[in-house]
Amino acid sequence: MRHDKTSGIFIYIAICCFFKAEAQTADLRLLQSINGPAATADHAWANVSKVTGVVSMLAPVTMLTVGLANNDKELTVKAFETAGAVIIAKGLA
């Protein structure tokens, strides 16, 4: 009985993975039919998205600067933790 349950779960996951890709394509086509072709504003927002890495690193850099200026060891450690989290998040994205 356990073998049947395991194979059933595997088949379910395989089917869900296949239909997920199809659903994303359907969603994309639906949004394109509603919004139409890409406008010039879309390109501006695409450029904004390109600088998010730099902007996201400003928070830990600012924390580190303030921590060092005020001799605040706790803030300095938090700055390194935040920088590590941002780097890991960017690496996974």
C-alpha positions in Angstrom: 0.0 0.0 0.0 2.8 2.4 0.8 4.5 1.8 -2.6 1.2 2.8 -4.3 0.9 6.0 -2.3 4.5 7.0 -3.0 4.2 6.4 -6.8 0.9 8.3 -6.7 2.5 11.3 -5.1 5.4 11.2 -7.6 2.9 11.2 -10.5 1.0 14.0 -9.0 4.1 16.2 -8.6 5.2 15.4 -12.2 1.8 16.4 -13.6 1.8 19.6 -11.5 5.2 20.5 -12.8 4.1 20.1 -16.4 0.9 22.1 -16.0 2.7 24.9 -14.1 4.8 25.7 -17.1 1.6 25.7 -19.3 -0.2 27.9 -16.8 2.5 30.5 -16.9 2.3 30.7 -20.6 -1.4 31.1 -20.5 -1.1 33.8 -17.9 1.4 35.7 -20.0 -0.8 35.5 -23.1 -3.8 36.7 -21.1 -1.8 39.7 -19.7 -0.5 40.6 -23.1 -4.0 40.5 -24.6 -5.2 42.9 -21.8 -2.2 45.2 -21.7 -1.1 45.1 -25.4 2.5 45.3 -26.6 5.2 46.7 -24.4 5.2 50.5 -24.1 8.1 52.9 -23.6 7.3 53.1 -19.9 7.9 49.4 -19.6 11.5 49.9 -20.8 12.0 52.6 -18.1 10.8 50.2 -15.4 13.1 47.5 -16.8 16.0 49.9 -16.3 14.9 50.6 -12.7 14.8 46.8 -12.1 18.4 46.6 -13.2 19.7 48.8 -10.4 18.0 47.0 -7.6 21.2 45.2 -6.7 23.0 48.5 -6.1 20.1 49.9 -4.2 19.7 46.8 -2.0 23.4 47.1 -1.0 22.9 50.7 0.1 21.2 49.6 3.3 24.0 47.5 4.7 26.6 50.0 3.5 24.8 52.8 5.3 24.4 50.6 8.4 28.2 49.9 8.4 29.1 53.6 7.9 26.9 54.7 10.8 28.1 51.8 13.0 31.7 52.6 12.4 31.2 56.3 12.9 29.4 55.8 16.2 31.6 52.9 17.3 28.4 50.8 17.5 29.6 47.2 17.3 26.1 45.7 17.3 25.1 47.8 14.2 28.4 46.9 12.5 27.6 43.2 13.0 24.0 43.7 11.8 25.4 45.5 8.7 27.5 42.4 7.8 24.6 40.1 8.4 22.3 42.2 6.2 25.0 42.3 3.5 25.3 38.5 3.6 21.6 38.1 3.4 21.4 40.4 0.3 24.3 38.6 -1.4 22.7 35.2 -0.8 19.3 36.5 -2.0 20.8 37.9 -5.2 22.7 34.6 -5.7 19.5 32.6 -5.4 17.6 34.9 -7.7 
